[in-house]
């Protein structure tokens, strides 16, 4: 039954134990495995002799109807088809297998084998499961506050099953668990609020909890019954992942024994098909409840999971709706602007309102903008370098930043946790939300650091001997980032990328338009400069006269250029509108008079000559 010796002894020993291939069942029932095609018995549990008076060796190779009867096998075949379609275990209640044997039967498929598990029907079992669960759910729906919701659910489960203690055990993001509700017999020590390390429930056990809604252990001291033969000519050990009677890991038996528990039952609480938590039921003496009560408990667990998920989604929807309004307002405002960094930085306080955070920082185009409680600029630049080295290209949320980036320990009081949103492809620009340290005291059920010892199971991890209250102050961590916050962040990332790309296109278009206008202006300026130069050359040419002295020639040219300037002033004074042109008097053909008294007329005439 045990695991082979491994030289490496650490907290993953439990995770490596093949609990679905132990090759034993609990003895409160018996098991038969038959080929699904020929319906010939392939294996059986050794204790079948106590139930049907035959040994596994006597029935292996025989048609199963010779053992259970044609009518029962026909019904089992029908149930198996439904089990195959739904990938679950199907049930039959109060089936007569002999003159004095009435059993409840569970049927499922394991590989190519039909696995049939039978246990004696208990008297006094509920017959109207739907009605019982409906009443339980009615009382549950009347609760509004979360703590009351969990407390009522625990009380209802204990009333249904009769266990000494029923707890609701919720898993955290790190895999550890917390008892969030409890209903216990008077006089028992309360476990409410206690935490349990992730290693208390191995990873492979969590996977089985996701496949099987209910797991029962009526008596931890009962001697398990082996399945014979353990292996066949074409298969290894029988896969008992979906088995109702599956035996218990020796490690788990020791764990329960250390707690003083003699019987237990677990009902899974799932969200989106993933393990959210458990109804953990403990009894301090052996206790088996019948298939009918277990079916009701399983149905209640399923209904509780749906209701719990609905409530959580409603709260998340409110959160997301508020964030979406802020989101749309931000994106609409930024979409019409032309500067990427400035556009986001100017609204960083509104961006911070999207998520519950203590501070937010922007890194774009090698520039930083920090708001509220964040690392300083030097620390932030170093963090950005780390993000670039890691190639963070998707939403990256951590509540313990220093676990992966040790330098973050120096600013944990301001930014112990971070949610990173990449803003470019490849990732080089980032928007980072920060949460400060959330120092808290955690009450553990015993020291969570399980010691590695040489125990009754050999040199391997031995379950904790003490579950006495053990307090720990957790530091260096922020409040965790939830899935809803990651969804909001992803939506913001997509929108910001679109805006940034749009702003980039706008910037490029504007740059191209400016460049075109500049080229046109330069061409026009060149054209006008050439015209002015040609005009001046004409003025000089028209002003040449052999009889002029240098002073006279200079005066003529200067006067004519001044006349051109005045004409230009008249045109531009009306913003390049039409202007009246004065009538000039000519004298002596093209030779103009230069009498001092007629200087104004001469200048007007000169203007007319070159207009």
HELIX and SHEET records of a PDB file:
HELIX    1   1 UNK A   13  UNK A   16  1                                   4    
HELIX    2   2 UNK A   19  UNK A   21  5                                   3    
HELIX    3   3 UNK A   48  UNK A   52  1                                   5    
HELIX    4   4 UNK A   56  UNK A   59  1                                   4    
HELIX    5   5 UNK A   65  UNK A   68  1                                   4    
HELIX    6   6 UNK A   70  UNK A   86  1                                  17    
HELIX    7   7 UNK A  129  UNK A  141  1                                  13    
HELIX    8   8 UNK A  146  UNK A  161  1                                  16    
HELIX    9   9 UNK A  198  UNK A  200  5                                   3    
HELIX   10  10 UNK A  203  UNK A  211  1                                   9    
HELIX   11  11 UNK A  250  UNK A  259  1                                  10    
HELIX   12  12 UNK A  291  UNK A  335  1                                  45    
HELIX   13  13 UNK A  340  UNK A  345  1                                   6    
HELIX   14  14 UNK A  348  UNK A  352  1                                   5    
HELIX   15  15 UNK A  377  UNK A  390  1                                  14    
HELIX   16  16 UNK A  401  UNK A  403  5                                   3    
HELIX   17  17 UNK A  406  UNK A  411  5                                   6    
HELIX   18  18 UNK A  412  UNK A  415  1                                   4    
HELIX   19  19 UNK A  483  UNK A  543  1                                  61    
HELIX   20  20 UNK A  550  UNK A  573  1                                  24    
HELIX   21  21 UNK A  596  UNK A  598  5                                   3    
HELIX   22  22 UNK A  599  UNK A  609  1                                  11    
SHEET    1   A 7 UNK A  24  UNK A  25  0                                        
SHEET    2   A 7 UNK A 225  UNK A 228 -1                                        
SHEET    3   A 7 UNK A  41  UNK A  45 -1                                        
SHEET    4   A 7 UNK A  29  UNK A  35 -1                                        
SHEET    5   A 7 UNK A 113  UNK A 120 -1                                        
SHEET    6   A 7 UNK A 101  UNK A 110 -1                                        
SHEET    7   A 7 UNK A  90  UNK A  98 -1                                        
SHEET    1   B 6 UNK A 195  UNK A 196  0                                        
SHEET    2   B 6 UNK A 177  UNK A 184 -1                                        
SHEET    3   B 6 UNK A 165  UNK A 171 -1                                        
SHEET    4   B 6 UNK A 274  UNK A 283 -1                                        
SHEET    5   B 6 UNK A 263  UNK A 271 -1                                        
SHEET    6   B 6 UNK A 214  UNK A 217 -1                                        
SHEET    1   C 5 UNK A 367  UNK A 372  0                                        
SHEET    2   C 5 UNK A 359  UNK A 364 -1                                        
SHEET    3   C 5 UNK A 430  UNK A 435 -1                                        
SHEET    4   C 5 UNK A 417  UNK A 422 -1                                        
SHEET    5   C 5 UNK A 396  UNK A 398 -1                                        
SHEET    1   D 2 UNK A 440  UNK A 445  0                                        
SHEET    2   D 2 UNK A 469  UNK A 474 -1                                        
SHEET    1   E 2 UNK A 452  UNK A 455  0                                        
SHEET    2   E 2 UNK A 458  UNK A 461 -1                                        
END                                                                             
